[in-house]
Amino acid sequence: MAIFDSHLHLARLPQPLELARELHERDYRYRAVACEPWEWKAVDGIWTGASETGWFEGCGRSYGLHPMIAAQVAEGAINGGPEDLWTELRRLLESDPNTQVGEAGLDRRYAGYEPGGVQEKVFRKQAEMALELGRDLQIHCVGDYGRIIRVLREAGFAAGLKCARPDSSIKRPRPVFHRFGGDAGIVKAGLSLGALFSIHADTLRKKATREALALIPREHLLFETDADESFIETLVATRGSGDAITPQDVAVMLEDTLRDVVARFSPSPQRG
Ligand SMILES: [Zn+2]
């Protein structure tokens, strides 16, 4: 299977190490995204422990602070305080030049969403980090896409950007709109910043988003499952039996889900 799953929460799925092997054997490539400190540690542990096996060939990682956790970060409630957290995030990012930043962003369902609030501050800091280190930025947005665009611009994102650091593997840090749900205006604004847009099954549900996808050149499109705990709940519900979920079951459902997203996204003729 040649399609790349651009956003997957490996550490939130059962038996992640066995799953990594299973996915490798099936040629399923993905980016393992970690949203908060326990997940950073889990992904880093799996990766470091098993990278010599070749199970992560063609895969990637991303570490960041999700808006769901932003308010707690500001309160210094995690791992001894915000300083330690930013230092640890930087260490993880610097340990592998191919690692991306995020997921980071805004979500109106969580504390600190208001304009200028803690979610925005935590997002801005990660946008700046992505620019400084020359990394793509995985963006989560449930709410105001316009504000995301504004913060990206203010942080310095632009099309054709060159990273200042010569050791960086990515010379043009790009915003990656994960589980994209914006409209045509956001697509145009995002493209002006060199953005990539990642298509999830949910992306295809909203008419305005579906229509906006026709404006995106093929090379700016990605596909994803965003598989996490809720993915497994769905798997359990659809099976309707009490049998234990195996890594093989998860792998098959990931393949089916990703294939289905790609199939339902029918490219328009004018797209290159
Ligand atoms: Zn996610």
Residues whose N, C-alpha, C, O or C-beta is under 5 A from the ligand:
A	BS01	ZN	D226
